[in-house]
Amino acid sequence: MKLVFIIGDAAVGKMTVGQELMKITDLRLFHNHMTIEPVLEIFGDFNGDAITKLRHVIFEEFAKTDKYGMIFTYMWAFDMQSDWDYIEYVKSIFKPYGTEFYYAELVASPETRLERNATENRLRCKASKRDLDASNQRLINDDKNHRLESFDGEIKFENYIKIDNTEIPPDAAAKIIKERFLL
């Protein structure tokens, strides 16, 4: 099995590139808002424990299958040890099944990400982003409060690629990931 982490800042295109990668591989997409949105709807606010538990169940059950693999999108704050630990936690669920791990980091300018924050696909899939003023402010605040792009050489994983997708359409970014990792 293969587990492809697509990581990057808010509105960089993780979900959209993941959707395109799913189209050209046998990988299944599990984007982070697939657990965030239902929890927000049910609880009326963000409940990190419920989101983590839901993800755990999905990861555990998927790891036991004979599927080709999964794409998981994650906004990784590189300045927070807890986010590094979370990646290792997710990997620990899949490791017993002989899973191969891949990491594609997407980066784009803040201006590009603010534009992408309002795309039709994003707003359709992520109800919590539909209040554009609040969503844009969260994006700006996240950038101020956390380091959401890795330093050069910081990611030491064997199967890692960093793609500046500011000017690259999602299908082209997905093709780069597919070809680089032979998916």
Salt bridges, closest charged atoms under 4 A:
ASP9 OD2 - ARG113 NH2 3.19
GLU20 OE2 - LYS23 NZ 3.03
GLU37 OE2 - HIS33 ND1 2.64
GLU60 OE2 - HIS56 NE2 2.97
GLU61 OE2 - LYS64 NZ 3.05
ASP79 OD1 - HIS146 ND1 3.58
GLU88 OE2 - LYS91 NZ 3.22
GLU100 OE1 - LYS2 NZ 2.67
ASP143 OD2 - ARG113 NH2 2.34
GLU149 OE2 - LYS162 NZ 3.40
ASP152 OD1 - LYS162 NZ 3.87
GLU154 OE1 - ARG147 NH1 2.74
GLU179 OE2 - LYS175 NZ 3.88
